[in-house]
């Protein structure tokens, strides 16, 4: 059922990652980065490094790790669009069926370096293509979603819609929190464009 299907996991909150083992047991491949990859390996879950997919290492202190056409294309390709799939084949882009991401906790440690770029990009991309790619951002959803995927290999469209709505509400609030912090810094005549450690 899970043959040739892929899950991208890149999370700040590592809670519940062990639950994904049942999907690798039925053939799903997990790709991941950095600390998430280590956490999955520690849970004895098979995982492929994203750099093995992209051919590029993480760089610039982790600022660049998932922003690559082989990742974005695998998430955004419309599966029943012949042109999309031909381009994916031409460029050796494999599909990504599930994107599991939660964002840096900006509110807990507000700083320019805590602004998540890759995370929002991945889950917004998965949400735009929610008919093909399942976005999962909340560890509280892991159990029921994994059970449903393991049982029938899919998620009903109305549930996908709810997951997509959750993503856009979360990323919208995330941006508001960042802008509010920046305005507060300005009101206090504090510069915010440089990381705290570099100030």
C-alpha positions as CSV (number, residue, x, y, z in Angstrom):
1,X,0.0,0.0,0.0
2,X,2.8,2.4,0.9
3,X,5.1,1.3,-1.9
4,X,7.1,4.1,-3.5
5,X,5.5,6.7,-1.3
6,X,7.5,9.3,0.6
7,X,7.1,11.3,3.8
8,X,9.2,14.4,4.5
9,X,9.6,15.0,8.2
10,X,11.3,18.2,9.6
11,X,10.1,19.2,13.1
12,X,11.1,21.3,16.0
13,X,8.8,19.4,18.4
14,X,10.0,15.8,18.2
15,X,7.0,14.4,20.1
16,X,5.5,11.3,18.7
17,X,7.9,10.6,15.8
18,X,8.1,6.9,16.8
19,X,4.5,6.6,15.5
20,X,5.7,6.9,11.9
21,X,7.4,3.5,12.1
22,X,4.2,1.7,11.2
23,X,4.3,3.6,7.8
24,X,7.9,2.6,7.1
25,X,6.8,-1.0,7.9
26,X,4.3,-0.9,5.0
27,X,6.8,0.7,2.5
28,X,6.8,4.4,3.0
29,X,10.2,6.1,2.7
30,X,11.0,8.9,5.2
31,X,13.3,11.7,4.2
32,X,14.5,14.2,6.8
33,X,17.1,16.7,8.0
34,X,19.4,17.5,11.0
35,X,18.0,16.9,14.4
36,X,14.8,15.3,13.1
37,X,16.8,12.7,11.2
38,X,18.8,11.9,14.4
39,X,15.6,11.6,16.4
40,X,14.1,9.2,13.8
41,X,17.3,7.1,13.8
42,X,17.3,7.0,17.6
43,X,13.7,5.6,17.4
44,X,15.0,2.9,15.0
45,X,13.1,4.3,12.1
46,X,14.7,4.0,8.6
47,X,15.4,7.5,7.2
48,X,17.1,9.0,4.2
49,X,18.9,12.3,4.5
50,X,17.5,15.1,2.4
51,X,20.9,15.9,1.0
52,X,20.9,12.4,-0.5
53,X,17.9,13.5,-2.5
54,X,19.0,17.0,-3.4
55,X,22.7,16.4,-3.8
56,X,23.3,19.5,-1.6
57,X,24.3,19.5,2.1
58,X,22.6,21.7,4.7
59,X,24.4,25.0,4.7
60,X,24.6,28.5,6.1
61,X,24.0,27.4,9.7
62,X,20.9,25.4,8.7
63,X,19.2,28.3,6.9
64,X,19.3,26.3,3.6
65,X,18.3,22.6,3.8
66,X,14.9,21.9,2.3
67,X,14.7,24.8,-0.3
68,X,15.4,22.8,-3.5
69,X,13.4,22.0,-6.7
70,X,13.6,18.2,-5.9
71,X,11.8,18.9,-2.7
72,X,9.4,21.6,-3.8
73,X,8.7,19.8,-7.1
74,X,7.9,16.6,-5.2
75,X,5.4,18.4,-3.0
76,X,3.8,20.7,-5.6
77,X,3.5,18.4,-8.7
78,X,-0.2,17.8,-9.5
79,X,-0.3,14.0,-9.9
80,X,-2.9,13.9,-12.7
81,X,-1.2,16.8,-14.7
82,X,0.6,15.1,-17.5
83,X,3.0,18.0,-18.0
84,X,3.9,18.2,-14.4
85,X,4.6,14.5,-14.2
86,X,6.7,14.6,-17.4
87,X,8.8,17.4,-16.0
88,X,9.2,15.5,-12.8
89,X,10.4,12.5,-14.7
90,X,12.8,14.6,-16.8
91,X,14.4,16.1,-13.7
92,X,14.3,13.0,-11.6
93,X,11.9,14.4,-9.1
94,X,10.1,11.9,-6.9
95,X,6.8,12.6,-5.4
96,X,6.4,13.5,-1.7
97,X,3.0,12.4,-0.4
98,X,3.1,13.6,3.2
99,X,4.8,16.6,4.8
100,X,5.2,16.6,8.5
101,X,6.5,20.0,9.8
102,X,6.1,22.1,12.9
103,X,7.7,25.5,13.1
104,X,10.5,27.1,15.2
105,X,8.9,28.3,18.4
106,X,9.4,32.0,17.7
107,X,7.3,33.2,20.6
108,X,9.5,31.4,23.1
109,X,12.7,32.9,21.8
110,X,12.0,35.9,19.5
111,X,15.0,36.7,17.3
112,X,15.7,37.1,13.6
113,X,17.4,33.6,13.6
114,X,14.2,32.1,15.0
115,X,12.2,33.0,11.9
116,X,11.4,29.8,10.2
117,X,11.7,29.9,6.4
118,X,11.8,26.4,5.2
119,X,9.0,25.1,7.5
120,X,6.3,27.5,6.3
121,X,7.4,27.1,2.7
122,X,7.0,23.3,2.9
123,X,3.6,23.2,4.6
124,X,2.2,26.0,2.5
125,X,3.4,24.1,-0.6
126,X,1.8,20.9,0.7
127,X,-1.4,22.7,1.4
128,X,-1.6,24.3,-2.0
129,X,-1.4,20.8,-3.4
130,X,-3.5,19.3,-0.6
131,X,-5.4,17.0,-3.0
132,X,-2.1,15.1,-3.5
133,X,0.1,15.9,-0.5
134,X,-1.0,15.7,3.1
135,X,0.3,18.5,5.4
136,X,0.6,17.5,9.1
137,X,1.7,20.2,11.6
138,X,0.3,19.0,14.9
139,X,1.7,16.0,16.9
140,X,-1.8,15.6,18.3
141,X,-3.0,14.6,14.9
142,X,-0.3,11.9,14.3
143,X,-2.2,8.9,15.8
144,X,-5.4,9.2,13.9
145,X,-3.8,10.3,10.6
146,X,-1.2,7.5,10.7
147,X,-3.9,5.0,11.5
148,X,-6.1,6.2,8.6
149,X,-3.1,6.2,6.1
150,X,-2.0,2.8,7.2
151,X,-5.5,1.4,6.9
152,X,-6.6,2.8,3.5
153,X,-3.6,4.6,2.1
154,X,-5.4,8.0,1.9
155,X,-7.2,10.7,3.8
156,X,-10.7,11.8,2.8
157,X,-10.8,15.1,1.0
158,X,-12.8,16.9,3.7
159,X,-10.1,16.0,6.3
160,X,-7.4,17.2,3.9
161,X,-9.3,20.5,3.8
162,X,-9.3,20.8,7.5
163,X,-5.5,20.1,7.7
164,X,-4.9,22.8,5.0
165,X,-7.0,25.3,6.9
166,X,-5.0,24.6,10.0
167,X,-1.8,25.2,8.1
168,X,-2.8,28.6,6.8
169,X,-4.2,29.7,10.2
170,X,-0.9,28.6,11.8
171,X,1.4,30.3,9.3
172,X,-0.8,33.4,9.3
173,X,-0.6,33.8,13.1
174,X,3.2,33.0,12.9
175,X,3.7,36.0,10.6
176,X,1.6,38.2,12.8
177,X,3.7,37.2,15.8
178,X,6.9,38.1,14.0
179,X,5.6,41.4,12.8
180,X,4.3,42.3,16.2
181,X,7.7,41.6,17.8
182,X,9.5,43.7,15.1
183,X,7.2,46.6,15.8
184,X,7.7,46.3,19.5
185,X,11.5,46.3,18.9
186,X,11.2,49.5,16.9
187,X,9.0,51.2,19.5
188,X,11.9,50.5,22.0
189,X,14.4,51.8,19.4
190,X,16.0,48.4,19.2
191,X,17.4,47.1,15.9
192,X,16.2,43.6,15.1
193,X,17.7,42.7,11.7
194,X,20.9,41.2,13.3
195,X,20.8,38.0,15.3
196,X,21.0,38.6,19.1
197,X,24.4,36.8,19.2
198,X,25.8,39.1,16.5
199,X,24.6,42.3,18.1
